């Protein structure tokens, strides 16, 4: 699925602001769009970032273990300094991401005021209009250089307000300050998953443990995390398998599968589906 009407990419553009960094309260740090590959940033990024997904499907993985799935028409606000990595989903279409990074003395207070001071996934009903704003911003800086940065600052402010405007009151409330019984139940469920990922966790047992029906629990979980509880469990198991292989290169595939509570052949199949190679191929780089 491709939302945009134009397949042209915007090559990475790094703003060279010189002394304007100390003058502009909000300025563009870099921007562009491309077919996104795997990228690891354990120290985070020095500027705040707004990502727009126009095509394909990918995952943003935070240091706390939370995965955020991006599909066409979705966005992500990622504050500066947040450890993360992101990568396309295996077997999906090319993952096209547009992005703009911004900074300045007003950037962090503005994110806080808008309620985006933590990684925030959003769905934008006027996605194409927002993508047009990104392209217009790129053209402005590309053609005018430092002379266009005052205008770029105003457009960046307008873009952030457009993101907020595109959210309904209910969506903003859920994304900015998730609270109440449903959120507490989901947090309890996630803790149970992390504590018992290597056991046979049935959806019915998780739902019962947090006081919901299977259907309602599944709907709440997918709505909050973008994936099903079963997929979340598999992700925890796969990340744990990587850790086991790295910590002990001599460990057998069978032992890893056993520690994860998985049958060996099934573990191999899921590992390859997740990482694009078999556990045996992965282990070679540590021997």
Number of C-alpha atoms within 10 A of each C-alpha: 12 16 15 17 8 7 11 9 14 17 12 15 16 15 18 15 17 8 8 14 16 12 12 18 13 24 28 30 20 19 24 20 23 16 14 18 14 12 12 13 14 13 12 18 16 14 20 23 21 20 21 26 26 27 24 22 23 27 19 21 17 18 14 8 13 16 20 20 21 28 21 21 21 18 24 21 22 25 26 21 14 19 17 21 17 20 17 22 21 14 11 11 15 20 23 24 24 23 23 23 24 24 22 20 14 13 19 19 13 16 17 13 10 15 16 22 18 15 18 17 23 21 18 20 14 14 21 15 14 18 20 12 17 23 17 14 23 22 14 18 22 16 10 10 13 16 12 15 23 16 13 20 20 13 20 22 17 13 19 16 13 16 20 17 13 17 17 12 10 9 13 19 13 13 18 18 11 14 11 8 10 17 16 13 20 19 14 14 21 19 12 15 19 14 10 14 21 19 12 11 15 10 17 14 13 23 19 13 13 18 13 16 14 14 11 12 24 19 15 18 21 14 11 16 16 19 16 18 23 13 12 22 17 19 19 17 24 19 13 17 20 15 12 19 18 15 11 11 13 12 13 15 19 15 13 22 20 14 16 23 16 18 12 15 12 10 24 19 14 18 22 16 14 17 13 15 14 16 21 12 11 17 18 9 9 12 7
